[in-house]
Amino acid sequence: MQYDRTDARILEIVQKDNRLTSERIGELAGLSATACQRRLKRLRSERIIEADVSIVSPKAVGRALQMLVLVTLERERADIIDRFKKAIKSSVEVVNGFYVTGDADFVLYVTARAMDDYEQFTRRFFYENPDIKGFKTMVIMDRVKTGFAVPIEVPTEG
């Protein structure tokens, strides 16, 4: 997966606003709309651009309770890890899930309508799972920064 300086510029632009037209992105990157569309198609097919998404306010859709949950598994075995990854992917309450190093095995970003809903989720998702050793919940008091933008390294001309 390689990209050049022009691709880097396109990536910077679409991370700020992916609703811009190809014409406008091309203008900002110094390309024609057609050349811009070709590059965007390649960046998507090579999975450099993984998804085009909108960031939705959890509060606006009735999921005002947000938590970060540190999860520790009973054992770190490949089958247990794979099973838990599958459970994360199939849970609507888990917005983001990360397999991590350190004190916990996973960090989850979870939303709920209210604490009762979160308690039901914990019973179903954690307590009924024999592979879970424990979990710690941190309730998010204020979402200070939200996004998915990654700093883009501009390749040097070689």
MOFEN-V315542 format. One record per residue. RES is the residue in one small letter. PHI is phi in whole degrees, -180 to 180 (* if undefined). PSI is psi in degrees with one decimal (999 if undefined). OMEGA is omega in radians with two decimals (none if undefined). Layout:
BEGIN
((RES & PHI & PSI & OMEGA) (RES & PHI & PSI & OMEGA))
END
This chain:
BEGIN
((m & * & 101.8 & 3.13) (q & -121 & 152.5 & 3.08) (y & -144 & 156.9 & -3.11) (d & -108 & -172.7 & -3.09) (r & -61 & -38.5 & 3.14) (t & -67 & -43.1 & 3.07) (d & -60 & -41.1 & 3.14) (a & -60 & -42.0 & 3.12) (r & -64 & -43.2 & 3.10) (i & -61 & -44.0 & 3.14) (l & -61 & -41.5 & 3.10) (e & -62 & -41.7 & -3.10) (i & -66 & -50.3 & -3.05) (v & -72 & -22.6 & 3.06) (q & -70 & -27.9 & 3.11) (k & -82 & -37.7 & -3.12) (d & -158 & 103.0 & -3.11) (n & -88 & 7.2 & 3.10) (r & -94 & -2.1 & 3.10) (l & -66 & 149.0 & 3.09) (t & -74 & 160.8 & 3.07) (s & -60 & -33.5 & 3.12) (e & -62 & -47.0 & -3.10) (r & -69 & -42.4 & 3.11) (i & -61 & -44.0 & 3.11) (g & -60 & -43.4 & 3.09) (e & -56 & -49.1 & -3.10) (l & -68 & -27.9 & -3.11) (a & -99 & -1.9 & 3.14) (g & 77 & 37.4 & -3.12) (l & -131 & 164.5 & 2.96) (s & -77 & 162.2 & 3.13) (a & -61 & -39.8 & -3.13) (t & -65 & -45.1 & 3.12) (a & -64 & -38.3 & 3.11) (c & -64 & -44.8 & 3.12) (q & -60 & -41.3 & 3.11) (r & -61 & -44.8 & -3.13) (r & -66 & -43.8 & 3.12) (l & -61 & -42.1 & 3.13) (k & -61 & -43.7 & 3.12) (r & -66 & -43.8 & 3.14) (l & -61 & -34.6 & 3.09) (r & -75 & -44.1 & -3.10) (s & -66 & -31.2 & 3.10) (e & -85 & 1.9 & 3.11) (r & 64 & 22.9 & 2.96) (i & -71 & -42.2 & 2.92) (i & -95 & 112.3 & -3.08) (e & -83 & -34.3 & -3.09) (a & -163 & 156.6 & 3.00) (d & -114 & 112.7 & -3.01) (v & -131 & 164.8 & 2.97) (s & -113 & 140.9 & 3.10) (i & -91 & 117.2 & -3.07) (v & -101 & 139.0 & 3.09) (s & -72 & 117.8 & 3.10) (p & -58 & -39.0 & -3.13) (k & -63 & -41.1 & -3.09) (a & -65 & -24.1 & -3.13) (v & -108 & 21.1 & 3.02) (g & 81 & 17.9 & 3.13) (r & -122 & 60.5 & -3.02) (a & -70 & -24.0 & -3.14) (l & -84 & 120.8 & -3.12) (q & -127 & 137.3 & -3.11) (m & -136 & 151.7 & 2.87) (l & -107 & 129.9 & -3.07) (v & -122 & 123.5 & 3.07) (l & -93 & 122.9 & -3.06) (v & -116 & 132.3 & 3.07) (t & -116 & 129.3 & 3.13) (l & -87 & 156.3 & 3.09) (e & -59 & -49.0 & 3.14) (r & -139 & 151.0 & 3.06) (e & -98 & 84.7 & 3.05) (r & -116 & 148.5 & -3.07) (a & -56 & -43.7 & -3.10) (d & -67 & -37.1 & 3.12) (i & -69 & -44.7 & 3.12) (i & -61 & -46.5 & -3.14) (d & -63 & -40.1 & 3.11) (r & -63 & -42.6 & -3.12) (f & -70 & -38.4 & 3.06) (k & -58 & -41.7 & 3.13) (k & -64 & -40.9 & 3.12) (a & -63 & -41.5 & 3.11) (i & -59 & -48.6 & -3.09) (k & -63 & -28.7 & -3.08) (s & -93 & -1.9 & -3.12) (s & -95 & 123.8 & 3.12) (v & -72 & -26.3 & -3.13) (e & -70 & -28.9 & -3.14) (v & -85 & 110.8 & -3.12) (v & -82 & -43.0 & 3.10) (n & -137 & 144.1 & 3.08) (g & -138 & 136.2 & -3.09) (f & -131 & 130.0 & 2.99) (y & -87 & 121.2 & -2.94) (v & -130 & 168.9 & 2.99) (t & -98 & 167.2 & 3.09) (g & 109 & -151.7 & -3.05) (d & -68 & -30.9 & 3.13) (a & -110 & 162.2 & 3.09) (d & -93 & -31.5 & -3.13) (f & -138 & 149.8 & 2.96) (v & -122 & 127.1 & -3.12) (l & -117 & 142.3 & 2.97) (y & -105 & 116.3 & -3.01) (v & -122 & 142.1 & 3.04) (t & -120 & 153.5 & 3.08) (a & -151 & 160.5 & 3.10) (r & -72 & -41.9 & -3.08) (a & -155 & 170.5 & -3.10) (m & -61 & -35.2 & 3.08) (d & -59 & -42.1 & 3.12) (d & -65 & -40.8 & 3.13) (y & -66 & -39.3 & 3.11) (e & -61 & -43.1 & 3.09) (q & -62 & -41.6 & 3.09) (f & -60 & -47.1 & -3.12) (t & -62 & -39.4 & 3.11) (r & -62 & -47.0 & -3.09) (r & -72 & -44.6 & -2.98) (f & -86 & -36.9 & -3.07) (f & -105 & -55.2 & -3.02) (y & -67 & -30.7 & 3.13) (e & -86 & -1.0 & -3.13) (n & -102 & 110.5 & -3.10) (p & -68 & -12.8 & 3.14) (d & -82 & -9.8 & -3.10) (i & -91 & 122.6 & 3.07) (k & -82 & -41.3 & 3.14) (g & -175 & 169.8 & 3.09) (f & -151 & 151.8 & 3.08) (k & -126 & 134.0 & -3.11) (t & -109 & 132.3 & 3.01) (m & -117 & 118.4 & 3.13) (v & -81 & 131.6 & -3.14) (i & -80 & 122.6 & -3.13) (m & -88 & -34.6 & -3.13) (d & -153 & 129.4 & 3.09) (r & -85 & 100.0 & -3.01) (v & -80 & -39.3 & -3.14) (k & -145 & 131.5 & 3.13) (t & -133 & 136.7 & 3.08) (g & 168 & 179.9 & 3.11) (f & -130 & 4.9 & -3.07) (a & -65 & 131.8 & 3.12) (v & -110 & 135.7 & 3.06) (p & -59 & 131.5 & -3.10) (i & -98 & 122.0 & 3.05) (e & -80 & 124.7 & 3.10) (v & -84 & 119.9 & -3.10) (p & -66 & 145.3 & 3.06) (t & -83 & 145.5 & 3.13) (e & -69 & 124.1 & -3.06) (g & -116 & 999 & none))
END
